[in-house]
Amino acid sequence: MDPRISKQRTALVLDQPFFGALALRLKVVEDASCKTFWTDGESLGYNPAYLGGLNDLETRGVLAHEVLHVANGHCWRQGDRDPKLWNDACDYAINPIVLEAGMLLPKGTLVDTRFKGKSAEEIYGILAQEKRQREKQQKQQKQQNGQGKGKQDGGKPDAQSGQQSASQPKQPDSASGGNSPPQSSTANGANTPSANPDPGSAPETAPSCGEVRQYTGDDKALKEADWKVAVLQAAKAAKMRGSLPGALQAMVTDAVEPVVDWRPILHRFAQESSPTDYTFAMPNRRYLHMGLYLPSLNEPAVGDAVFVRDSSGSVWDETQAQFAAEIIAVNAGVQPRRLIVMDCNTRVTQMQVFERGDAVDLLPVRGGGGTSFVEPFERLAKEGIRPAFLVYLTDMDGRFPDDPPDYPVLWASTTPLKRAKKAPFGEMVEVIC
C-alpha cells in the first residue's frame, strides 16, 4: 500500500470516523491498469500515477468518495445499466455529501445541484434520457447538414460550395433547450466548460475520481447485508463523537433501508383485485369419490384491467419500458376481459384496448407537457367502465381527482415514497428500475 493512502486513511479514522471505519474494511491494491481509483465493495484499487498527481486533501476526499460508493450500495445495484452512465449517476449522488462533510475532491468532479438528494437510480434515468436527446439531436443535425450540402452542391461531388473552410470551426449545437446535459464541476462549484466539436454529442468530462465496480462474488447478498450493518455501526460511532453531518445521517437512513421489488407487489395487487370465491355449484371433483361434497374455487371472469402511463415526460424511458413489460405479464396472469392502457399528461393522449386473447403490442408512450391525474378517471366514468383495478405509473406530481373511485387503485410512484406527494386514495408502491 502506498504510504500516502495509509496516512490519509488514518487521518479519516481520526477526523472523519464514519469514513475511516468503513475505509478500513476495504483491501487496498495497486492497479496501474485503472485510470484513477475503484472499488467493488471488497477491494479499493488505485493507479499510482494518478495518486501521484493528488495532494493529501484530495487523496483523503477520493478515499471518502470510494467509501460512499460501497456504503450506498452502488456496488450491488447496477443491474443491466450502462456502466459508464451508472458510474456518473453514482458520482452525482455522493460527491455533494463528500463536499458537505468538509473534504476536498479533485478538479472535474461531477456535481450538479439538480441531483441533490436524489438516488443513483433517479439520476441515471435523467442522464439516460438526456443522452438519448443528445443522440437524437446529433442525428437530426447530421441529416440537416447532409441535406444542406446536397442543395448547395446541386448533387455534384467535390463542389466548392459544399466544402467547409478549414479556418471556420463547427458551431456547437445550442438547440438542447431546457434539457441541457449536466456539466462537470470542480469541487468549489466552478463549471468546467465543455468543448466538443460534434453538435449534439455528449460533453467531455474528466474521468471519475473513483470508479464503482460491481461485486461479482457468489456471496453478494451476504456481503451487502454485512455492509449495511457496518454502515449503521460506523454512523452510530461517529454520532457519539458528534461528527456525523446531516447529509450523512440522511444517506445512512436511505442506504440501510430495505429495497422492495415493486413487481411482485404489482402482480399481487392485480391478483387480489380479481374476484375469486368458493362455490358449491361446481363441487370439487377430487373429493367426490370419498363421498365428500366440497366447494371448488370459482374464478369468475375478471373485468377490465386499466393501466395509465404518465406521458408528461417525467417518467423516463427505461421505466416506461419495464412498466410496459409488467403490463403484458399482468395481463397474461390475470387474463382480464379487456386490457385498457391510457397515456395521460394533462389529458388522455392515447388509449389502447385489447380484448382477452388479443396479442398485446403496446404503442410508444404519447404525450409531453404537464401532469394531471383527473381525466383518466373521468374518461372511465363517462364511458361507463368500472375496472377490476387501475394502476397509474407517475412521479406523483400532479392534480388528483376530487372524489375517489369505487375500484382499487395502485399508484406506481417513480419518486421515492418519502419525497412523493401522497395520493388521497388507493395504495402506493415505489418503482425502482
Secondary structure, 3 states (H helix, E strand, C coil): CCHHHHHHHHHHHHHCHHHHHHHCCCEEEECCCCCCEEECCCEEEECHHHHHCCCHHHHHHHHHHHHHHHHCCCCCCCCCCCHHHHHHHHHHHHHHHHHHCCCCCCCCCCCCHHHCCCCHHHHHHHHHHHHHHHHHHHHHHHHHHHHHHHHHHCCCCCCHHHCCCCCCCCCCCCCCHHHCCCCCECCCCCECCCCCCCCCCCCCCCCCCCEECCCCCCCHHHHHHHHHHHHHHHHHHHHHCCCCCHHHHHHHHHHHCCCCCHHHHHHHHHHHCCCCEEEEEEECHHHHHHCCCCEEEECCCCCEEEEEEECCCCCCHHHHHHHHHHHHHHHHHHCCCEEEEEEECCCEEEEEEEECCCCCCCCCCCCCCCCECHHHHHHHHHCCCCCCEEEEEECCCCECCCCCCCCCEEEEECCCCCCCCCCCCCEEEECCC
